Amino acid sequence: MHRPTVLEAAAIGGLGAAPSASAAATESGSRQSLRGRRRPHYVSASDGTKLFVQDWGSGRSIVLLSPWTLNSDIWGTHIAALTARGFRCVAPDRRGHGRSEVPTGGYDLDTLADDVASAIEQLDLQQVILVAYSMGASEAVKYLERHGSSRISRLVLCAPGTPFLLKTEDNPDGIPPAAAEAQVKAIAHDFPKWIADNEAPFFTPDTITETRSWIKSMMMSVPLPIVLATLIAPDLRSAVGKINLPTLIVQGDNDASNPLPITGAKTARLIANCRLVVVEGAPHALVLTHRERFLSELLGFIGS
């Protein structure tokens, strides 16, 4: 686990809230949304799949994309904080996750990026601040490549796995394919055991048992074929290099899943207008372990 793999990059990558925080966000957001129009709980993907969407607050839109095997509930405390500051927060559940429908196909990155587009377009969101965590960063980059940035004003990537994690001749410091394949086999053989074996580096020692259990339960709620189908992102170096939005990358220097030198640092060098913030001592789960710092950097970037 301490040696990062492409699989470890997102496993508990989106740690954002304890269950009670999600409920708090629901209560806070519901009071605001009642004053506005009735909002749909679902949007339709291009293949007809119903995608669940959390939509709270009013004001400038922030779209929050979740990590591998986790759903929009991880953003609970962030939604509570951001709606209190006058933002509208939209957080979709990826197909096959959370309250979205579970089709038998469509788990390639192109389709997942198109699902993001379906949510943004059907809710008619404009000037979006797109916030994407771990695997969500790959979806955000692919969304921009396929759909452009006409609806997006700023991009925030947290602990991204971009631009490319696998080792190749032109990416010599990446993860050896054999190591990635070994992780695939371990997950396919016993996913709960793999989660237990790889838990520690994602959390800080003081992360409470309830939060750990909640995250692991969320991961194991995803059907295994979907877990495996969404495991490894393709090479996104070219797509990252085409991004022309103001971009913020926030990542910890103790990220054992997506090591800073081969992910966030490389991604930042490929984007012309990008600021990289390195959070000292933060693990991959920094949105939980360093929540206030993450929100501070996000709000500062939005206001800049």
N, C-alpha and C positions, 0 to 999 in steps of 0.2 A: 504493500500500500504506500509505503514511503517513497518507493520509486514510482513516479507518476506514469499513468497509462491513459490512453485516450478514453478508456472506459471509466476510469476513476474521475475523469474531468468533470462529469456532471452528476455523479451518483447522488450526492447530497449537496449538489451545487447551489441550490436555491434556498437554503435555509433562511427563512425570513420571519417566522412568527410562531408562537405557541398557539394552540387551538383557541384559547380564550381571547387572544389578540384578534383572531379572525372574527369572532363574535362581536368584539368591540367595534371593529371596522364596520360590520354589518349594521349595528345599532346607530353608529355615527352617520354612516352614509345614508341609511334609510330616512333619517329625519330630513336630510337635505333633498333627497330625490323626491320625496313626497310633495315638495314645493314646486317641482318641475313636471315635465311630461312623463307619461308612462313609458318605461323603457323595456325593451325585449330582454328576456333572459337567454335567448338563443339567437344565433345567426346561422345561415345556411352556407355550407361550403359549396364549391362548384359541383361536387358530385352528390349533393343533397344531404351530406352528413350534418347533423345538428350539433353546433358548437356552443357550449355554455359560456356565457360572458358575465363577469361581474362588472357592474357599471355604477359607480358611486360618485356623488358630489357634482359640482358644476364649476365652470370656468375652463381654463386652458387644459387640454387633454394630455394625460400621461398614459401611455399604453405599456403594460408590464408583462413581459414574456418570461415564462418559468423554465426551470432546468429539466433535465432528463428525469423521468418517472415521477415528477412532482407536479402539482396543479396550482391553480391561482390562489388557493388558501394560504400559501406560503407568504403572500404579500400582505397579509392582514394588518400588521402593525404599521407598515409603510402606507397603506391606503388610509388608515386612520389618521396618520400624521399629515399626509398630503392633502386630503380633503379638508382637514381643519385649516389648512393654509389657502384654501380657495381653488384647488385644482379638481378636475374631474379625472378619476382613475378608472381605466378600463383594463381588465385582466381576463383574458380568455383561458379556458381549459383546452389544452391540446387535444386533438381527437384521440380517443382511446384512454383518456385520463379524466379523473374527476367526474364531473356531471355531463361531459360531452358524450355523444354516441360513440360506439365502438365498432366501426366498420372493419372488414377483413383486409382492407388495403388502404393505400394512401399515406404510408408512413415514411416515404422518401422525403428528402429535404425540400424539393421543389413543391410538392403538394402541401407540406407543412407551412411553407412560406406563403403559398396561395391562400391557405386558411387564415393566416394573419391578415392578408389583404381583404379577405371576405369580411372580417370583423371591422376593420378600419373603414371600408367602403360602405358597408350596410349601415353602420352607425354614423356615416358621413362626417368622420373626424377630420379636422384640418389643423395644420400647424402643430402636429403631434410631437411630443417629446417621447421618443421610443427608448424604453429602458429594458435591457435584455440581459439575462443572467445565465452564464455558463452555456448550456446547449441553446438557450434562447438567443444567445449572441449569433450563433450560426443561422438561426431562422431569420434574425433581423438583417444580417448581411445578405442572405439569399433573397429576402423580400425586396431589399433595395435594388439588387441586381435585376430582379424580374419585373418589378413594378415601379421603380424609380422613387424619387424623393419628393414628388410634388405635394404630398400630404404630410411630410415629415419635416420638422424644423431643426431638431437636435437629436443626437444619438448618444446613448449612454450604455456602455458595455461593462458589466461587472464580472470579473474573473472569467473572461472568455476563453473558449477552447480554440478560437481562431488564431492564426489563419489556417494552420494545418499541423496536425499532431503526429502523423505517421512518418517514419524515417524513409527517405528516398535518396537517390544520388544527389539531388539538388536541395534536399532538406536533411542533412546528415545528423543534426542533433535531435531529430524526432524520435518517436517511440518505435522500436523495432516491431515490424509486423508480427513476428512470432510471439512477442510478448502480448500484443493486443489479441491475437488469436487464442492464446492461453486463457486470457480473461473471459473471452466469449464462451469458451468451453466450460469454465468454472461457473459462470452465471447460468448457462443452460443446464448444468448438472444440479446445482443447488443454489438458487438465488438468495434465499434467506441466510444461508451460511456465508455466501460471498459478502452480503451486506454486513454481517456481524464481524467478519474478518477484516473488513475495510472501513469500519466505522471511526476508529479513534482519530485519524489525522484530519477528519473533516470538522471536528468539534474542538473547542477548548476544554480543558479539564473541568471547568466549573459549569459546563452546559448540563442542565438538569435532566434527570431521567425521563420526565414526562415529555420534554421536547424531543429527545432522542427517539423515544418510542413512537411518538406521533409521526416523525419524519420517516422512520423505517416502515411504519404501517402504510403510509401514503405510497411509498415505493412499491411495496408488495401488493398493493391494490391494482397495479397495472398488469394486464395479462402478459405472460412471459413472451409470447411471440412479438408483442409490441415493444417490450423491453429490448429484445434482441434486434428488432428492425430499426430502432432509433438510436442504436448504440454509437455508431462511428460516423462522424461527419466527413464529407468529402473535402477535397482541397479547395479552399476558398481564398487563396492568395490573390488571384486575379480580381475577384469580386471585391475584396477588401481594398485593393489598390484603387478602385474606381470610386470609392466613397468621397463625396465632396461636402459633406455636412460638418458643421461644428460637432466634434466628438469628444466625449470624456470616457476614459477607461479607468476603473477603480479596481485595484487588485492588491492582495496581500503578498508580502515577500516570503511568507511561510505557507504558500499554497502548494500542498503536496499533490494536488490533482492536476492543476494546470500551472506548471511551474512558470513563474513570471518571465524568465529569459526567452522561453520558446513560444509563449502565447501573447500575453498582454503587451510585452515590450516589442515583440515583432509586429503585432497588429498596429501599435502606435506609430511605428516607423513607416508603415505602408499608407497611412492616412495623412493627407497634407495638413489638415486643420484639426489636430488632435492633441489633447492634454492627457498625460498619463499620471495618475496619482497612485503612489505606492504606499500602502498602509503597513507600517512596520509591525511585524509579528502576527499579522492577520492570516488565518487559514482560508481555505476555500469557502468556508461558511461565513464570510465576513459580514454579510448583510444581517446576520443574527449576532455574531460575536462582537461586531463593531458597528452596530446599527446606527448609533448617533453620528458616528464619523461618516458613514455612507450617506445618510440623509443630508448632512451638512454639505458634503461635496456635491451632491445632486442639486440641492437648492441653490448653492452658490453658482453652479454652472448654468442652471436655468435662468438665474437673474443676471448673468454676465452678458 
